[in-house]
Amino acid sequence: MQYPILLISSSAVHGYGYLECNKDAIKALIKDISTPVLFVPYAAARNEWDSYTDKVRAFFRTLDIAVTGIHTVPHEKIFTDYDVIFVGGGNTFRLLYELQQQDLMGSIQEAVLSGKMRYMGSSAGTNLATRSICTTNDMPIVYPTGGFEGLNLFTYQVNPHYLDPEPDTSHKGETRDQRLAEFHQENNTTVIGLREGAYINIDINFATNHELYIGGINGARIFMKGKAPYEAPMHEKFVLE
């Protein structure tokens, strides 16, 4: 089955080149597309948008797919001339702020949920696709004046780059599990702790069918308020309650 929404934990995984760890899932996403991938570099600093796009372009060149930076495209052509949008990693707050400033959030959501565009996110781009960006690991270097709501393609939360607790570590700061427990002190939404190398596939009906597929390597952990975390099934479709 081809899923139109691909949410990757990280583009950089130890032992792999840029985006190479999840190359097969990316190939499945872009199968049969006839347009360049539209890349959103807004999680990086403005003076890095061109070089970031070039980095993404180099990867997709290995798949014989062109890449266009969204910052070079007139707004009226974004949702008519492209079949796939890829939102890259960086700082999630900066990414959301820029998309709000350009009034693109609602249009991207509509394009994906209507089936007009396929969506690929990595790290910050994965956070953006969820209910809110409240489970990002990033510092709030800018304030998204429109709030913290995401695209809500995945109607739960994701914590990319999830790290399991290390019992023998000398580090005394909060573990990721403790941070997610703090999130659940104030929120009820289920969180997927997505380890580096893992990805989530869903379709545009996730809000009603709650079906997802977790692939790649290293897997994921599911955190539900008031319940013990548990390991997510891998390489099979399942329903998230």
N, C-alpha and C positions, 0 to 999 in steps of 0.2 A: 504493500500500500504506500502511495506517495502522500506525505504529510505536507501541507502548505506552510507550516510554522515550525521553525527550527531554532531552539534556544540553547546556545552553547555556553558552558561555564567559563571557558577561557580560550583565547586564541593562541596563547603561549603555554605549551605543556612540555615538561621536562623530557628530553629525548626526541622531540619532534620539531620540525620547522613550523613557521607561522601557519596556523590553521590546518596543518597536515594531519594532526591526530584524528580529526573528524571529517576528513576529506570525502569518505564514502557517503556520509550523511549529506554533505554539501552537494555532492554530485547528484544525489537523489532529489534534492530540493530544486536544483536548476535544470533537471532533465526536461528537454523539449522546449526550453525558453528560446525566444528568437531576438531578444533585446539585451543590451548591456545590463549588468547588475548596477542598481542605483545605490551608491555607498554614502552613508551618513557619517561624517568624521567629527561631529559636533562635540563628542566627549573629549576631544583634544583641544589644545589652544588654537585660536584662530590662525596664527601664523604657521601652524603645522598641518592644516587641512589638506594642502596639496601633497605634501610628502607622505602623509598618512594614506591618502588615496592611492598614491604610487605604490606603496607597500601592499595594499590590498590588490591592486591591479596586477602586481607581479605574481601573486598566488593564483588568481583566477586565469591568468595567461596559461598556466599549466593545464587548465580545463578548457582552453580555447574559448573563453568567455571574456568579453570586454567589460570594463568598469568605468562608470561615470560618477564623479563627485556631485552630490546633490547641490552643493554650493555653486556649481557652474550651470545649473539648469533653471530656466524660468519656471516659476511656480505653476503656471498653467500647463506645463508639459510633464510635470512630475507624475501625475496620475493618468496620463494618456500614453506615454511613450516607454514605460518600463513595466516589466513583469515581476521583478524581484527587488525588494529593498533590503539592504544589509546595514544594520546599525552596529557600529563597532564599539569596542571597549574604550575605557578611559575614565573620566570622572562623571559619575551618573548625574550629579547635581548640575554640572555645566551642560551636559547633554539635554536634560529636561528643560533647563532655562532657555537654551537656544531654540528648541522646538516650540516652546511656548511663545517666545518673542516673535517667531515667524508664523505663528498661528497654524502649525502643521499637525498638531496632535490628533484632532478630530478627523482630519482628512486621511491621515495614515490609518487610523483605526477603521474607518469606513471602507477604505480601499482593501484592507486585508480581510475584514470580516465579510465583505461582499464577494470575495473571491477574485477581485480584480488584480491583486498583488499577492505574491508570496513574501513571507517575512523571515529574515534570518537575523538573530541577535547574538552578540558575544559579550559576556561580562556586563558592562553597563547597558548594552543593547538588549540583553536578557532581562535585566532589572526593569528597563523601560516597558517591556512587553507585559509585565505583570500588573497586579491590582494597584500597587504603589511602589515607590522606590525606597520604602522604609526599611528594607532588609539588605540594602547595599552595604558594602564595606568602606565606602568612600567618605572622605571628609567633605562637609558642606562648604566648599570654597566660594560658591555663589548661592543666592537664594532664589529658587524658582517661585516667582511671585504668584503664579497660578496654582500653587500648592504642590503636593507630592504625588498626586494621582498619576498612574501610568496609563498605558494603552488598554489594559485590561483584556488583552487577548488570552492570556493565561490568568484565570480569575482567582488564583491563589498568589502566594509569594515565592520568590526564589532567592536563596543566598548563594551566589556564585563563589567559586574558589573555596567552598566549604572545607574546613579542616577539622578532623576528629580530635578530641582531647588527647593530650599526651601525658599520661599519669606520671612519668618519670622526669618531666621537664623541670628546669629550675625557674622558668618564667612564672611569675605570680600574678600576671594580669588576667583579665577575664578570658575564658575560652569562648569559642564561637557558640557552643551550646548555651553558655550562660547569657550571652548577648541575645540569642533567640528566645531564651526564657524571659528576658526583660521585654522583648517585643510582645510576648504573649501575656505579660502582665497588663498591657494596655490594649491589646488587639486579639481578636478571635481567629484570624485567618491562618490556615494551614501554610506551612513553609516547607519548601524542598531545599535541603542543603545539598547543592550540586557540586560534587568534587571536580577538580580539574581533570579534564579528559572526558568528562561525561556530557551528555546532551539530552534535551527533552524534545520530543516530537509531539505535536498536537494538531488537530484540525480546527476548522473555524467554528465547529459546534461544541467546543470544549465546555462552554458555559452551561450547556444543558446535559451533555453526556459524560463529562468528567473523565474521559478516556485519554490516557497518555502512554507514551512509550519512552523509556529511558535507555539510551544506548551509549556507545563509546566504551571508555574504560573507567575504572575506579568507582562508578556508581553514585548513589545518592542516599540521603537519610531524610526521613519524613518526620516533621515536628508538628504535632497537633496540641492545641491548648488542653491542659489537664490530663494528658496521656504521655506515656513513655515514648521517646523517639524510637523509630524502627527502620530497618533497612528496606529500601524500595526494591521491588522486583526489577530485574534487568532483562533486556532483550525479549520482552513480551508486552503486549498491550494489557493494561489493567485500568481499573476504575479507582480514582482517588475520592474517597468519601469526605 
